[in-house]
Amino acid sequence: MAGASSGHVDPTGILVEANLHLADYIIVAPVVVPVLFGALLLMLRGKTRWHGQIAILAMALLALSTGLLLQRVSAEGPVTMTMGRWLPPFGISFSVDIAGALLAFVSSLIALTGAVYAASTTTTLERRYGFYPFFMLMMAGVSGAFLTGDIFNLYVWFEVLLISSFGMIVLGSEQRQLDGTMKYAFLNLVATTLFLIATGLLYGLLGTLNMADIWQKLNASGDPGSAARAGPVTTIAILYLLAFSMKAAAFPLNFWLPASYHTPKFLVSALFAGLLTKVGVYSLLRVLLMLFAQERLVLADTIAWVAAFTMLAGVFGALAQSEIRRILGYLVISGIGTMMAGLAVGSLTAITGLMVYAVHSMIVMTALYLAAGIMARLSQTSSLSASGGLYAASPWLAAAFLILAFSVSGLPPTSGFWGKFVLVRASVESGAWWLAFVILLSGLLTTIAIFRVWIFAFWRGGPQDTPDGAEAWKVEPLEKAYRQGAFLALGALVLLTLAIGLMPEALLSTSADAARGLLYPGDYIGSVFGGGQ
């Protein structure tokens, strides 16, 4: 079944016939495309020199499919496809609204730039170890998580992207990679276990795992705030909050991220920073904001404090580091806190700001890691004390990093300004002045942390304890293939953050529609069961 039907559908019937058009398969294309290309890359494991070009084609098709899906959902409203001709809530459903489609589209753009960057930077050994099949599998998991309409299948897609991310983070089998993988795996597996426990309790309570059906049963006739509901449902909501907060690297269980994200190759760190933690934030939105709206109100103060401590832990951690990737890892954490502040406030304005900031963070954090990779290739180090003079080596890289520094700090004219502006406005409107102050303070401290990197790496003439001046500090030249692929990917993301900053209307409007769909999911429910809700 695809889209919303005009009549009422009797959910007591199990099998249903529906006429599908070819265009309807665009709903599942974001999952099918990377799975098929991943299988193709496995079959071509003996011809790894082709993998880079095939991956670029795959991610271009993924971007096309998610773009068409976003266009369709924006024009027609939420759409649903249920597998195997089994009517919801019995069948496995892909239910797509603007929030899911928007994040899936931005994820595909991140993946496309990642594929371009990888084509010129991935070594033969990394290709033989299976970097590209893992990449395809991870994108299938990310897309599936954004588009699924079933909470158990959200768990399944989390497992898919986690398994593939384990393979990517350990690629190369160096000691630090193995160490980072253990830290990354342990906390994520604990979070996954909590997720599974909460899902089992939810199924035992309601007898369904379809998100639309869960919403209907939690909002059925009767007193939704009764004691019979309050105890078990609030417990389940708390378990989901804990599980997804761990996956998003929120305080106090955020230490796994900077301990692991600095260990793999720079591209892998970039993809993780841009995509994986945002799946955790999206899951918080989908589950707590749409399904457990009343429980979120009860937990709002707790979420607000978690958000504040996450922002501050992130920026203070960044200020204390001297290794570029560790600094960026802590800035990822601070951004998660900023997004959770929007969830804590929970108004239409706040969720709009959250969506804008999420899109911004996906783009900018990916770009910062890619830039850090180029910087490390030039200076042969990621240490601030051992780097310097990179402005003379690459003025374009210096300019790109400067723009990204403005963006991650929330300064105009970049995308980071609008997300923070809307979130601060929403916090003030709700009376949470202290939360608005923390958002602004974290922005100020982020500015200090990221410009410290720019000054050390680009502005000064050489490493610590060397004479100042480019002539005293020679950097490694970039070979032509590396320079073309890496700078093309980085330049596209830098232009994107500038375009959003200068012309934010489209993203603000789409994010407002996404927020409205999460807060008032009647159209989403109607797309699953048919008819108006």
Secondary structure, 3 states (H helix, E strand, C coil): CECCCCCCCCCCCCECCCCCCHHHHHHCHHHHHHHHHHHHHHHCCCCHHHHHHHHHHHHHHHHHHHHHHHHHHHHHCCEEEEHHHECCCCCCEEEECHHHHHHHHHHHHHHHHHHHHHHHHCCHHHHHCCHHHHHHHHHHHHHHHHHECEHHHHHHHHHHHHHHHHHHHCCCCCHHHHHHHHHHHHHHHHHHHHHHHHHHHHHHHHCCCEHHHHHHHHCCCCCCCCHHHHHHHHHHHHHHHHHHHHHHCCCCCCCHHHHHCCCCCHHHHHHHHHHHHHHHHHHHHHHHHHHCHHHHHHHHHHHHHHHHHHHHHHHHHHHCCCEHHHHHHHHHHHHHHHHHHHHHHCCHHHHHHHHHHHHHHHHHHHHHHHHHHHHHHHHCCCECCCCCCHHHHCHHHHHHHHHHHHHHCCCCCCHHHHHHHHHHHHHHHCCCHHHHHHHHHHHHHHHHHHHHHHHHHHHCCCCCCCCCCHHHCCCCCCCHHHHHHHHHHHHHHHHHHHHHHHCCHHHHHHHHHHHHHHHCCHHHHHHHHCCCC
